């Protein structure tokens, strides 16, 4: 499966960023990585999330968006969870 999708992608990190829609998946992933890089995450969590949303993960994420309809993860700041959502943009 190609990482290019026939639909725009909406991303949000609850409590950190507002929902934003991107025409291309690579742009959406870049926005997630940029936002996560600014957070005070511990090294293990930062590494895990960097791998999860890396450019190399675009094909896997595209497949999950098509097959499941969403990609979800959680970033913890201390003990406070911040869900990360990627989903097809609603029209």
C-alpha positions in Angstrom: 0.0 0.0 0.0 1.2 3.5 -0.8 1.6 6.1 1.9 -0.4 8.5 -0.3 -4.1 8.6 0.7 -7.1 9.6 -1.3 -8.3 11.7 1.6 -7.0 14.4 3.9 -5.9 13.5 7.5 -6.9 15.2 10.7 -4.5 15.0 13.7 -4.8 16.2 17.3 -2.9 15.8 20.5 -5.6 16.3 23.1 -4.8 19.0 25.6 -1.7 20.0 23.6 -2.8 20.9 20.0 -6.1 21.7 18.3 -7.2 19.4 15.5 -5.6 20.3 12.2 -6.2 18.8 8.8 -3.5 18.0 6.2 -3.9 17.1 2.6 -1.0 14.7 2.7 -0.2 12.1 5.3 3.6 13.0 5.4 2.6 16.5 6.4 0.3 15.2 9.1 3.1 13.0 10.5 5.6 15.9 10.4 3.1 18.0 12.4 2.8 15.3 15.0 6.5 14.8 15.3 7.1 18.5 15.6 4.6 18.9 18.4 5.9 15.8 20.2 9.5 17.1 20.0 8.5 20.2 22.0 7.0 18.2 24.9 9.0 17.2 28.0 8.7 13.4 27.4 11.0 10.9 29.0 13.6 9.3 26.8 11.8 6.0 26.4 8.5 7.6 25.5 10.1 10.1 23.1 11.9 7.3 21.3 8.8 5.2 21.1 6.6 8.0 19.7 9.3 9.1 17.3 9.5 5.6 15.9 5.7 5.3 15.8 5.2 8.5 13.8 8.5 8.4 11.8 8.5 9.0 8.0 9.3 5.2 7.7 5.9 4.5 9.4 3.8 6.3 6.8 2.9 3.2 4.8 1.9 1.3 8.0 -0.1 4.3 9.2 -1.8 4.7 5.8 -2.8 1.0 5.9 -4.3 1.5 9.4 -6.2 4.6 8.5 -7.8 2.8 5.5 -8.4 -0.5 7.3 -9.3 0.7 10.9 -10.2 4.3 10.3 -7.9 5.8 12.9 -4.5 5.7 14.5 -4.3 6.3 18.3 -1.5 6.6 20.8 -1.0 8.3 24.1 1.7 10.7 25.3 2.1 11.1 29.0 3.3 14.3 30.6 4.0 13.1 34.1 0.9 11.1 34.9 -1.4 13.1 32.6 -2.4 11.3 29.4 -2.7 13.2 26.1 -4.3 11.0 23.4 -2.9 11.4 19.9 -5.4 10.9 17.1 -5.0 10.6 13.4 -8.1 9.9 11.3 -9.5 10.6 7.8 -10.8 14.2 7.7 -14.6 14.6 7.9 -16.1 16.4 5.0 
